[in-house]
């Protein structure tokens, strides 16, 4: 384990399954941001509830904070 997101990922998913919906907290977003930045992306806040994720190759995509957390989970799963 290298990041706090890796430790928290199971707790996040377990909570979503129990609740029957994805509900991303501010802490979840902060941990996902740290993980994405650790893996080479830059995360920028946008107006409203959006963020822009810029990959190490320079590709940028605007998305919801929930989507950014899901991207972080996908990257984590791909590493294993």
HUTAFEN-V20814 format. One record per pair of residues at least 6 apart in sequence whose ideal C-beta (glycine too) atoms are under 6 Angstrom apart, sorted by the first residue. I is the first residue (numbers start at 1). J is the second residue. Records with the same first field share a line. If there is no record, write none. Layout:
I=J, J
This chain:
1=7
3=34, 35, 38
4=31
5=31, 32, 35
8=31
9=76
12=28
16=22
24=65, 66, 69
28=69
29=65
32=68, 69, 72
33=43
35=72
36=43, 72
39=75
40=56
41=53, 55
42=54
43=51, 53
44=52
45=51
46=52, 62
49=65
50=62
51=65, 68
52=60, 62
53=61, 68
54=60
